[in-house]
Amino acid sequence: MRIRATVAAVSGALALSAFAVPAAQADDGRSWSPDSGFTATQPSAGEKSKRGFAAAQAAAPKITSAVVNGGKPIPVGTKSKQTVPFTATATAEAGVGGVAAFIWIGSSVEDEDSFGFGPNGKSISCKMVSATTSTCKGTITLDPGLLINSDATWWRVGASAVTEEGEEFQHEALSKVRVQRFSKLTVNASPEPVKKGKTITVTGKLTRANWDTGTYKGYSAQAVKLQFKKKGATSYTTVKTVKTSSTGTLKTTVKASADGTWRYSFAGTPSTPAVSAKGDFVDVK
């Protein structure tokens, strides 16, 4: 996805819009570009007054920060696009016309093996912090249809900006954000009801998004906690740890001792977020 954006000063306020333009394809057939194509009009009379002689001895413009999703991991499923927020700040003696973040993976944004997602232009709003510094907020949308399983890793956060005089500048790696394959976990405890002291069989399945196929597949060989919350209690207690099968299924047995809710809980891995089943209540007679 190639993003082209235009920044303009309108009635003393900054406005930023973006639209897609064609780009070369990466080796895996996906296309994108960090090239924002920022342009800027001259500042309004009010902004010129604020800046005074700030541009007289102009230093090199600089993007000082860019953070996506508050630095938290971004879990992405198989169907729904995931939209997350970003905040970016830039400084320039001539004033900042706009700044927007993008995320990418690969050895370099210029290499054919790179891929990324740019900002949603209509979401972006900017605030002048000072005559030389502006902070912009907006969103980035990740499309699971464009992801492959190996994309579940750290992504670099870069940003592109433009001064009020039209000078474009960019920083490829200001921070990082992890993209993960969304996970699901089920549980079923039976029989229901059950006599005290009898055996309860607890089954379940751990799955995660498979972006290569657009489906959810079992997550094998993962340690999952079996937990119990006694009726009237406010928290769960771990009873044992069970490992998922080659297809992601779970199965174990316990003795019925009291009314309560059983669930499986998965702590997560770098590529897959933590998840807990909703819980299944068992009435013990």
Disulfide bonds with the S-S distance in Angstrom:
Cys126-Cys136 2.03
